[in-house]
Amino acid sequence: MRGSTARIVLVLNGPNLNRLGRREPAVYGTETLDAIMDRLHARAQALGLSLETRQSNHEGHLVDWLHEADDRGVEAVILNAGALTHTSVALRDAIAGLSVPVIEVHLSNPAAREAFRHRSRIAPVARGIIQGFGALSYLLALDAVAAMGQERATTEKG
């Protein structure tokens, strides 16, 4: 798909994110994942991007979807791995083997939370991290994807 006019961004959400709006609203807010993804779809359309969103409570699904993203040549992956951020060597290794940029996203600021959340296994292999801005974190990540695409197009022309 690289080189085509389709600019697909894959958004992957990990464990417990399907419970947004009900799960610890003081930490994660009251907006549901569906509502956040609806806003993200609208922003993607305005940016000329096509968005695919998926959520799973299973690590293996996320690994498979990361491999698929690379095989399909998507523009980028926005990943909120939830608690797997801090524990999953499998996700870290999958991302390290991709040619597609991955942006790590978190609704909360893990550095301001429990000590076990301070270390991300994904951060060293991610293109960048956006965290602590609630649902806005996803929108900022999408804006970053659009900017990276513009930068790449400018570089390829020049």
Sequence and secondary structure as in RCSB ss.txt:
>XXXX:A:sequence
MRGSTARIVLVLNGPNLNRLGRREPAVYGTETLDAIMDRLHARAQALGLSLETRQSNHEGHLVDWLHEADDRGVE
AVILNAGALTHTSVALRDAIAGLSVPVIEVHLSNPAAREAFRHRSRIAPVARGIIQGFGALSYLLALDAVAAMGQ
ERATTEKG
>XXXX:A:secstr
 TTSS  EEEEEE TTGGGTTTS HHHH S  HHHHHHHHHHHHHHHT EEEEEE S HHHHHHHHHHHHHHT S
EEEEE GGGGGT HHHHHHHHT SS EEEEESS GGGS GGGS  SSGGGSSEEEESSTTHHHHHHHHHHHHHHH
HHHHHHH 
